[in-house]
Amino acid sequence: MTLPAVAATQLTGAGSSFDYPFFSKAFYVYNQKNPDITVNYQSIGSGGGIAQFTARNVDFGATDVPMNAGELARAPGTVLQIPVTLGGEAIAYNLPGVTTIHLTRQVLADIYLGKILKWNDPQIAKLNKGVNLPDMAIVVVHRSDGSGTSYIFTDFLSHVSGEWKSKVGTGKSVSWPAPSSVGAKGNEGVAGQVKSTPGAIGYIEMAYVVENNMTAATLQNKAGKWVGCIPETVAAAAASKPEVSPTNFSIVDSAAADAYPISGYSWVVVYKKPADRAKELYDVLSWLVGPQGQANAKSVDYVPLPRNVQDAAAATLKQMQR
């Protein structure tokens, strides 16, 4: 009797739930081409991923906001930070019978500040003439875990609203001011909470919104154009800032005409000199950020990295070979 083949090497990663659908597809494809390598990735949030990576419990971490100076100082080795994918955060909502909603950037900020409390508020109503908005309380859903998805969203709100910037600020974890705020773990948790709560609104990586057949708002971007969260508008946001780095990475609230305003890169963090499995790790990550790995992005509603960003990521990874 022949036993099924078992992969000779298993790599482990943890972190961003923003990345999970893309990683699931890409690492499956890699394993089909390289049956001796599997990648086990745990979707535990960016904060958890950095903690596991710093403790050397995993081969790599993933985060939607690069590690900062304090986090890098705590890491037991030189860290390389590599952009790995591009995505958008859709503003999903649950209003039975309402299939389309338009929101300006400021109205969205005021909802999350707790200044707009009902769906039929005049500020929402004037943006949605002819839509039968219910007299229903808005339930503001946010991430309960340390989250790079939250970082991107609060970075966007800080760009839009001086009040948000001064009272709440930008971070992986913040104190959410709206009185109806409800927390949920992971993009999957926020999606589930919005889907099961009439009146809810939440920020969710667009792959989860598509996968769960959820309804998302059309937002007015900085240029004044109404845009949905789709790969083309996320790509337009990225194109407006050709050069990104671990210290200059934000692409939220772009002034580009077609840009979706809540877009962002996600990053893999890896040690320059891994304790184990260095060659296998280099091979997997080089494939992931290159044309073959990035070709898997569109099928799961992500955006392939721009070619110049792919090249920069590959150059950074080459430091593992020195």
N, C-alpha and C positions, 0 to 999 in steps of 0.2 A: 504494500500500500504506500502510495506517495503522499507525503504530507504537503499542504500548501506552503509555498515559499514565505519566509518571514524576512522582512527587511533587515539587512545587516546593521543599519544605523538608523536610529530615531533621533531627530533633532526636536527640541522643545522650544516653544515661544509662548509669550503671554502678554496681554495688554489690551489695547484698543478694541472695543466692540465695533467701532466705525469700520475697521478693516476686515472684520470676520468673514462676511460673504465673499469678498475678493480673495482673501487668503484660502478659504475653503476650496474655491474653484482652482486657483493657481497651484496650490500644493498638491491637489489631486492630479492635475495634469502633469506636474513634475514627476510624481510617483509613477504614473503610467509610462513615462519615458525612462525613468531611473528606478526600477523596482526595488533596488537595494537601499533606497533612502525614503523614509517617511518623515513628515513634519507634523507634530502634535501641537496645535495652537489653542490656547485657552483664552476665551473672550472674557476678561475680568475687569476691563476698564484701564485707561492709560495710567492712572495712579498706581493701581495694583501691578501693572506690567513693569513699571519702573522699579517698584519695590522688589519684585521677584528677580529682575535683572540685576539690581544692585546686590542682592543677596547671593547672586550666582546660582540661583535655583533653576534658571532656564538659559538656553543658549543665546536667545535674543529677546528683546522687548519691543513693543510697538506702542506708539503714542502719537496723538494728534497735535501735540505741542512738544517741540524738542526739549530735552532736559536742560534746565537752567544751570547757572554757575554753581549754586549750592548743591544741586542734585549731582552734578558732575564731580564735585569735590568729594562727595560721599562714596562714589563708585570706586571699587578696588582695582583700578586699571584705566588706561586710556580708552575713551569711548568714541566710536565713530557713529555719526548720526546721518542717516541716509533717507531722503524722500522715497516713498515706496508707492503711494497712490494718491489720487485726487478724488475728492467727493464733495457733494453739497448736502446741506442740512435743510430738508424740507420742513415746512411748518404745517404739520398734520393737524386735523381737527375732526371732531365728531359732532356733527349737527345733522340729525336725521332729516332727509329731504332736501338738504342744501348741498348741491354738488359743486358750487363754485363760490369762492370768497376772494375779494381783493383787499389787501392790507398795505398801507404805507409803512415805511420803516419806523416812523415816529409812533404810529398807532400800535405797532407790534411792541415797541419799547414800553409804551404806556400800559399795555396789557400785562407785561411782565413786571412792571413797577407796581401793579395793583391800582392804577388810576382809572382804568376802564374795566368794569366788573361784569357787564352783561353784554350778550351778543347783539342786542338791539340798541346798544348805545348809539347816540346820534353820530359820533365820529366814524363808527363802522357803517352805519346805515347810509351815510352820504357817499360812501365809496362803493356801495352795492345797491344802487337804485333798482327796484323791481325784484329784489331778492327778499323772500319772506323770512326775515331774521326772527328767531324765537326770543321771547322774553325769558331767557335762560341764563343762569349764572355761568361765567367762564371759569373753568377749572384749569389752572395753570400747572402743567406737568413738567418736571425737570429731572435731571439725573440726581440720584442720591449718592452715587459713588464718585470718587475723584476721576474726572473725565476730561479727556482732550476735546470731546464733542462739546462739552460745556464751555471749555476755554474758547473754542472758535465762536460759539454763540454769544458768550459774554463779551468777547472782543468786538464782535459786530455791534452789540448794544452799546458798548462804550464809544464806538465811533459815531453812532447815531444820536445818542442822548447824553448831554453833559450831566444831567441829573443821575443817570445810571452810572456814569463813570465816577462821579464823586461819592455817591451813596453806596454803590455795590462793587463796581470795578470788574476787572477781568481775571478769571482764574479757573482752575480745574474744579474747585469747590468754592462756592460763594453762599452768602446768606440771601435766600430768595425772598424778596419783600412782599409779593402779592399775598393777600390773606388766604386765598384759596389754593396756595401752592401745595402740590403733592409730589413726592419724590419716588423714583423707580430706578432699579439697577440696570445699567446697560441700555444700549439702543433698543434691544429686544424688550426690556422691561417698560421703557417709555412707550414703545409702540403698543404693547399690550394694555397699558393703563389708558392710553388715549382711546384705543379701540373699544374698551369695555366701559367707558365713562361718557355718557351724553353730556355735551357742553365742554369737553376737554380740548385743550390745545397743547401741542408739544413739538420740540425740535428733534428731528430724527434723521439719521443718515438716509439718503434717498433710496438705497437698495432695500432697506427694511420697509419703506413706505410702498414701494412697488410690489415687493414680495407679499405684503399683507393686504394688498388691494385697498389702501387707505386714500383718503381725500386730502389734498394739500392746497394751501393758499397760494394765490398768485401775488407776488410782492412787487412793489414799485422800487426800482433800484435808484442809485444815486443820480443817474442820468435822467430819471423821470420816466423810464420805460417800464411797462408791466412785464414781468418775466416769471416763468415757472422754474422749478428746480429740475432741470434736465441736463444730460451730459453736455449739450452744446453751450448752455449758459455758464456752466461750471468751467468749461474749457476757455470761454471768453474771459472769465475772471482771472484764470491762470495766465492767459496770454498778455494780460495788461501788466504783468510783473515778471518779465522773462528770467530774471536772476533771483533765486531764493537760496537761503542758507539757514543753518540752525539758529542764527541770531537775527535774521531778517526774513521772516517767512509768511507774514500775514497777507492774505489776499482778500480779506473781507471788505465789503462796502466799496468795491472798485467803481471808479467813475466811467469805465468802459460802457459803451452803449448797450451791449447785449449781456452784460455780466450779471450772474446771479449773486446777490449780495452776501450770502452766508455760505461761502465756499472755502475749502482749505485742503492743504496737503496733510498726509499722515506720514510718519517716520518710523523706521526701524532703528533700534539702537543695538550695537554689538561691540564687543571688546576688540581692540586692535590686535591683541594677542589672546585669543580664546584659550581657556584652560584645556579644552578637549574639542575634537571633531572640527578643527580649524578649516581643513580643506573642504570637507563636506558643506560646512556652513558658508564658506566663501562661494562655492559652486552654486548652491541654492539661491543665495541672495543676489549674486551676479545675474543669474538667469531671471530672477523675479523682477529686477529693475530694468532689464534689457528688453528688446523688442519682443522676444518670445513670451516672456512672463507678462509683459504689459498688454499683449494681445488678448489676454483673458479678461481685461477690465470691462469692456463694453457689454459683454454678455451678462454681467451681473450688475449693470447700472453704475459702474464707476467710469472714470475718465483716465485713459492712458497718460502717463507722464509725458510732457512735451519732450521732444527728442534731446534738446540741450540739457534738460534736467536729468534725463536718463544717462547721458554722457557724464555729467557731473557726479551722479550717484556712483557710476561704475568707477570713476577715477578715485573717489573717496574709498570705496571698497578695496581698491588695489593696495591701499596701505596695509591691509592684513597680510600681504605677501612679502612685506619688507622685513 
